Amino acid sequence: MLVHDRRSALPDVARLADIDDRATLETAVDCEFSFAHRIDGSWMIAASTLPWRVGTTV
């Protein structure tokens, strides 16, 4: 498992739906949880909260 925390703290709102601008919303969901399998000495991402990471190696 690979996890990267947000670069900034969450805004002080009750729900993500309460965020009214795109930049703040993108910052709020800027984190990663990825699951990888070891294949031929490399770790290949099998599932991720960032879909473009699936199939890449770490």
Contacts in CASP RR format, 6 or more apart in sequence:
PFRMAT RR
TARGET T0000
AUTHOR 0000-0000-0000
METHOD contacts of the structure
MODEL  1
MLVHDRRSALPDVARLADIDDRATLETAVDCEFSFAHRIDGSWMIAASTL
PWRVGTTV
1 33 0 8 1.000
1 34 0 8 1.000
1 35 0 8 1.000
1 36 0 8 1.000
2 32 0 8 1.000
2 33 0 8 1.000
2 34 0 8 1.000
2 35 0 8 1.000
2 36 0 8 1.000
2 45 0 8 1.000
2 58 0 8 1.000
3 31 0 8 1.000
3 32 0 8 1.000
3 33 0 8 1.000
3 34 0 8 1.000
4 31 0 8 1.000
4 32 0 8 1.000
5 31 0 8 1.000
6 27 0 8 1.000
6 28 0 8 1.000
6 30 0 8 1.000
6 31 0 8 1.000
7 27 0 8 1.000
7 30 0 8 1.000
8 27 0 8 1.000
8 30 0 8 1.000
10 28 0 8 1.000
11 19 0 8 1.000
11 24 0 8 1.000
11 27 0 8 1.000
11 28 0 8 1.000
13 19 0 8 1.000
16 25 0 8 1.000
16 28 0 8 1.000
16 29 0 8 1.000
19 25 0 8 1.000
19 28 0 8 1.000
31 49 0 8 1.000
32 48 0 8 1.000
32 49 0 8 1.000
32 50 0 8 1.000
32 53 0 8 1.000
33 48 0 8 1.000
33 49 0 8 1.000
34 45 0 8 1.000
34 47 0 8 1.000
34 48 0 8 1.000
34 49 0 8 1.000
34 50 0 8 1.000
34 53 0 8 1.000
34 58 0 8 1.000
35 45 0 8 1.000
35 46 0 8 1.000
35 47 0 8 1.000
35 48 0 8 1.000
36 43 0 8 1.000
36 44 0 8 1.000
36 45 0 8 1.000
36 46 0 8 1.000
36 58 0 8 1.000
37 43 0 8 1.000
37 44 0 8 1.000
37 46 0 8 1.000
38 44 0 8 1.000
42 57 0 8 1.000
42 58 0 8 1.000
43 57 0 8 1.000
43 58 0 8 1.000
44 55 0 8 1.000
44 56 0 8 1.000
44 57 0 8 1.000
45 53 0 8 1.000
45 54 0 8 1.000
45 55 0 8 1.000
45 56 0 8 1.000
45 57 0 8 1.000
45 58 0 8 1.000
46 54 0 8 1.000
46 55 0 8 1.000
47 54 0 8 1.000
48 54 0 8 1.000
END
